Amino acid sequence: MEVRLMSLTCVQLARLLALVRRVEPVELDGKGGWALLIRGRGFARLLRQDVLYAPNLIRGPGWSAPRPRTFCSRNAAVACAQEVGLLPRQKTWLVRQ
């Protein structure tokens, strides 16, 4: 499935306007990483990687090309989505007595 990219600011604005139905981690084809897929009313987009503009950073070729934000595992993708407010945080924890 080919999908386009969407920035975090646009995702949060779409979420505020109740256009986002669900956010789910998906495995990328070919790269072996994980990304966040935003499914909304009439669209499906991957969360775009933020580009850091700093003169001191060493980057490879094509550093400013748009690409999805990738994660090494599904748990890392879920944790990032919870951190930026796209998924609800865990409210209860089990405690051993």
Contacts in CASP RR format, 6 or more apart in sequence:
PFRMAT RR
TARGET T0000
AUTHOR 0000-0000-0000
METHOD contacts of the structure
MODEL  1
MEVRLMSLTCVQLARLLALVRRVEPVELDGKGGWALLIRGRGFARLLRQD
VLYAPNLIRGPGWSAPRPRTFCSRNAAVACAQEVGLLPRQKTWLVRQ
1 44 0 8 1.000
3 37 0 8 1.000
3 44 0 8 1.000
3 45 0 8 1.000
3 46 0 8 1.000
4 45 0 8 1.000
4 46 0 8 1.000
5 45 0 8 1.000
5 46 0 8 1.000
5 47 0 8 1.000
5 48 0 8 1.000
5 66 0 8 1.000
5 67 0 8 1.000
5 68 0 8 1.000
6 14 0 8 1.000
6 38 0 8 1.000
6 45 0 8 1.000
6 46 0 8 1.000
6 47 0 8 1.000
6 48 0 8 1.000
7 48 0 8 1.000
7 50 0 8 1.000
8 47 0 8 1.000
8 48 0 8 1.000
8 50 0 8 1.000
8 84 0 8 1.000
11 20 0 8 1.000
11 38 0 8 1.000
11 45 0 8 1.000
11 47 0 8 1.000
11 86 0 8 1.000
12 84 0 8 1.000
12 85 0 8 1.000
12 86 0 8 1.000
14 20 0 8 1.000
14 38 0 8 1.000
14 40 0 8 1.000
15 86 0 8 1.000
19 40 0 8 1.000
19 41 0 8 1.000
20 38 0 8 1.000
20 39 0 8 1.000
20 40 0 8 1.000
20 86 0 8 1.000
21 39 0 8 1.000
21 40 0 8 1.000
21 41 0 8 1.000
22 39 0 8 1.000
22 40 0 8 1.000
23 36 0 8 1.000
23 37 0 8 1.000
23 38 0 8 1.000
23 39 0 8 1.000
23 81 0 8 1.000
23 86 0 8 1.000
23 87 0 8 1.000
24 36 0 8 1.000
24 37 0 8 1.000
24 39 0 8 1.000
25 34 0 8 1.000
25 35 0 8 1.000
25 36 0 8 1.000
25 37 0 8 1.000
25 71 0 8 1.000
25 74 0 8 1.000
25 77 0 8 1.000
25 78 0 8 1.000
25 81 0 8 1.000
26 34 0 8 1.000
26 35 0 8 1.000
26 36 0 8 1.000
26 37 0 8 1.000
27 33 0 8 1.000
27 34 0 8 1.000
27 74 0 8 1.000
28 34 0 8 1.000
28 35 0 8 1.000
28 68 0 8 1.000
28 70 0 8 1.000
31 70 0 8 1.000
33 70 0 8 1.000
33 71 0 8 1.000
33 72 0 8 1.000
34 70 0 8 1.000
34 71 0 8 1.000
34 72 0 8 1.000
34 73 0 8 1.000
34 74 0 8 1.000
34 76 0 8 1.000
34 77 0 8 1.000
35 46 0 8 1.000
35 47 0 8 1.000
35 68 0 8 1.000
35 69 0 8 1.000
35 70 0 8 1.000
35 71 0 8 1.000
35 77 0 8 1.000
36 46 0 8 1.000
36 47 0 8 1.000
36 69 0 8 1.000
36 77 0 8 1.000
36 80 0 8 1.000
36 81 0 8 1.000
36 86 0 8 1.000
37 44 0 8 1.000
37 45 0 8 1.000
37 46 0 8 1.000
38 44 0 8 1.000
38 45 0 8 1.000
38 46 0 8 1.000
38 47 0 8 1.000
38 86 0 8 1.000
46 68 0 8 1.000
46 69 0 8 1.000
47 68 0 8 1.000
47 69 0 8 1.000
48 66 0 8 1.000
48 67 0 8 1.000
48 68 0 8 1.000
48 69 0 8 1.000
49 66 0 8 1.000
49 67 0 8 1.000
49 68 0 8 1.000
49 69 0 8 1.000
49 70 0 8 1.000
50 69 0 8 1.000
51 63 0 8 1.000
51 64 0 8 1.000
69 80 0 8 1.000
71 77 0 8 1.000
71 80 0 8 1.000
78 87 0 8 1.000
81 87 0 8 1.000
82 88 0 8 1.000
82 89 0 8 1.000
82 90 0 8 1.000
END
